[in-house]
Amino acid sequence: MKTAVLGAGHVGPVIARLALAAGYPVTIAGSGDPARIEMIIEFLAPGATPLAAADAVADADLVVLAIPWHRFVTLDPGMFAGKVVIDAMNQWPPTAEPQGTSEEVAQRLVGARVVKSLNHIAYQDMEPPDGKAVGLAGDDPAALDVVAEFLSRIGFEPVRVGSLFDGRLLEPGSPVFGKFAKELS
């Protein structure tokens, strides 16, 4: 399964490294020219291919959004149609909006199959995954299965928490944010 990681900051390279170690082909995109992140990717996620976001998404089966929330609106929503998309973004500071971020992502990315995951743990706590429980939420059962398999293969234990609406449980301000699901049992 070809995986595109959008985001070359803190979270994106960690997810790319884990996916590469699990045998997934990975492309990674930053906010500008891919040449600007080649050295960073060579060091932080060796084996990942830096591409422009549109090129990375075009050939991907799975897309991970690991970008700052304010950059999300700069992406062309049409390029995500038919893709399984992991929303690993958070809105900072948390707001009292009527929707969770993944609900907004799903509304904007019409035709994408959005799953909320990998946003409630700090990037420095992702490695090694060591079977740590990670929440995921979504409305599309097949997309949830794809993401659960991905999470499992990269070393986490996927824990389904419900629909995209329920994905708010994984966002800043919730009791789960900053924790692994097993810590709450």
C-alpha positions as CSV (number, residue, x, y, z in Angstrom):
1,M,0.0,0.0,0.0
2,K,1.6,3.2,-1.1
3,T,1.6,5.8,1.6
4,A,1.8,9.6,1.3
5,V,2.7,11.6,4.3
6,L,1.8,15.3,4.0
7,G,4.0,17.1,6.6
8,A,7.7,17.2,7.0
9,G,7.8,18.7,10.4
10,H,7.9,16.7,13.6
11,V,5.0,14.1,13.2
12,G,5.3,13.4,9.4
13,P,8.9,12.0,9.4
14,V,8.2,9.8,12.4
15,I,5.1,8.3,10.7
16,A,7.2,7.9,7.5
17,R,9.9,6.1,9.4
18,L,7.5,3.7,11.0
19,A,5.7,3.0,7.6
20,L,9.1,2.4,5.9
21,A,10.2,0.0,8.6
22,A,6.9,-1.9,8.1
23,G,7.7,-2.2,4.4
24,Y,5.4,0.5,3.0
25,P,6.6,2.6,0.1
26,V,6.4,6.2,1.4
27,T,6.4,9.6,-0.2
28,I,6.5,12.7,1.9
29,A,5.6,16.3,1.1
30,G,6.3,19.6,2.8
31,S,4.6,22.9,2.0
32,G,6.9,23.9,-0.8
33,D,9.4,22.6,-3.3
34,P,10.3,19.0,-2.6
35,A,14.0,19.9,-3.1
36,R,13.8,22.0,0.0
37,I,13.1,18.9,2.2
38,E,15.4,16.4,0.4
39,M,18.2,16.6,3.0
40,I,15.8,16.6,5.9
41,I,14.0,13.5,4.6
42,E,17.3,11.8,3.8
43,F,18.3,12.2,7.5
44,L,14.9,11.8,9.2
45,A,13.1,9.3,7.0
46,P,15.7,7.6,4.8
47,G,14.0,5.7,2.0
48,A,11.0,8.1,1.7
49,T,10.7,10.0,-1.5
50,P,10.1,13.8,-1.2
51,L,7.4,15.0,-3.7
52,A,5.0,17.8,-4.1
53,A,1.8,17.2,-2.2
54,A,-0.3,16.7,-5.4
55,D,2.2,14.1,-6.8
56,A,2.5,12.3,-3.5
57,V,-1.3,12.0,-3.1
58,A,-2.0,11.1,-6.7
59,D,-0.2,7.8,-6.5
60,A,-1.0,6.9,-2.9
61,D,-3.5,4.4,-1.5
62,L,-3.3,6.0,2.0
63,V,-2.7,9.6,2.8
64,V,-1.6,10.9,6.3
65,L,-2.3,14.6,7.0
66,A,0.4,15.6,9.4
67,I,0.4,19.3,8.7
68,P,-0.4,22.3,10.8
69,W,-4.2,22.9,10.9
70,H,-3.9,26.3,9.2
71,R,-2.2,24.8,6.2
72,F,-5.0,22.3,5.6
73,V,-7.1,24.9,3.8
74,T,-4.4,25.4,1.2
75,L,-4.7,21.9,-0.1
76,D,-6.8,21.1,-3.2
77,P,-9.7,19.0,-1.9
78,G,-10.2,17.3,-5.3
79,M,-6.9,15.4,-5.1
80,F,-8.2,13.3,-2.1
81,A,-11.3,11.9,-3.8
82,G,-11.4,8.1,-3.3
83,K,-8.4,8.1,-0.9
84,V,-8.2,6.8,2.6
85,V,-7.0,9.8,4.6
86,I,-5.7,9.7,8.2
87,D,-6.3,13.0,9.9
88,A,-3.4,13.4,12.3
89,M,-4.0,17.1,12.7
90,N,-5.0,19.1,15.7
91,Q,-6.3,22.6,16.0
92,W,-4.2,24.8,18.4
93,P,-5.4,26.2,20.6
94,P,-8.4,23.9,20.9
95,T,-11.6,25.7,20.2
96,A,-15.2,25.2,21.1
97,E,-16.2,24.7,17.5
98,P,-19.4,22.8,16.8
99,Q,-17.4,20.1,14.9
100,G,-14.2,18.1,15.5
101,T,-11.3,18.6,13.0
102,S,-12.0,15.3,11.2
103,E,-15.6,16.3,10.6
104,E,-14.4,19.5,9.0
105,V,-11.8,17.5,7.0
106,A,-14.4,15.1,5.7
107,Q,-16.7,18.0,4.7
108,R,-13.9,19.7,2.8
109,L,-12.4,16.5,1.2
110,V,-15.6,15.3,-0.5
111,G,-15.1,11.7,-1.7
112,A,-12.2,11.0,0.7
113,R,-12.6,8.3,3.4
114,V,-11.4,10.1,6.5
115,V,-10.2,8.4,9.7
116,K,-9.0,10.3,12.8
117,S,-5.9,8.8,14.3
118,L,-2.3,9.5,15.3
119,N,-3.1,13.0,16.6
120,H,-3.5,12.2,20.3
121,I,0.0,11.1,21.0
122,A,3.2,13.2,20.9
123,Y,5.6,12.5,18.1
124,Q,8.4,11.8,20.5
125,D,6.2,9.1,22.1
126,M,5.5,7.3,18.8
127,E,8.9,5.6,18.7
128,P,9.2,2.8,19.4
129,P,5.5,1.9,19.0
130,D,5.9,-1.3,20.9
131,G,2.2,-2.3,20.6
132,K,1.0,1.0,22.3
133,A,-2.7,1.4,21.8
134,V,-3.7,4.2,19.4
135,G,-7.3,5.4,18.9
136,L,-9.0,5.7,15.5
137,A,-12.4,7.0,14.6
138,G,-14.3,7.1,11.3
139,D,-17.6,6.6,9.5
140,D,-16.4,4.3,6.7
141,P,-15.9,0.6,8.0
142,A,-13.6,-0.3,5.1
143,A,-11.4,2.8,5.7
144,L,-11.3,2.0,9.4
145,D,-10.1,-1.6,8.5
146,V,-7.3,-0.1,6.2
147,V,-6.1,2.3,8.9
148,A,-6.3,-0.4,11.6
149,E,-4.2,-2.7,9.5
150,F,-1.7,0.2,8.8
151,L,-1.5,1.0,12.5
152,S,-1.0,-2.6,13.4
153,R,1.7,-3.1,10.8
154,I,3.7,-0.1,11.9
155,G,3.6,-1.4,15.5
156,F,0.6,0.1,17.3
157,E,-2.5,-1.6,18.7
158,P,-5.5,0.1,17.0
159,V,-8.4,0.9,19.3
160,R,-11.6,1.9,17.5
161,V,-13.4,4.7,19.4
162,G,-16.4,5.2,17.1
163,S,-17.5,7.6,14.4
164,L,-15.8,10.8,13.1
165,F,-18.0,12.6,15.6
166,D,-16.5,10.4,18.4
167,G,-13.1,11.3,17.0
168,R,-13.4,14.4,19.2
169,L,-12.3,12.1,22.0
170,L,-8.9,12.1,20.5
171,E,-8.5,15.9,20.2
172,P,-6.9,18.5,22.5
173,G,-8.9,19.0,25.7
174,S,-10.3,15.5,25.9
175,P,-9.2,13.0,28.6
176,V,-7.6,10.8,25.9
177,F,-5.4,13.5,24.3
178,G,-1.8,12.9,25.1
179,K,-2.4,9.3,26.3
180,F,-2.4,5.9,24.8
181,A,-5.7,4.1,25.1
182,K,-4.3,1.5,27.6
183,E,-3.3,4.3,30.0
184,L,-7.0,5.0,30.5
185,S,-8.2,1.5,31.3
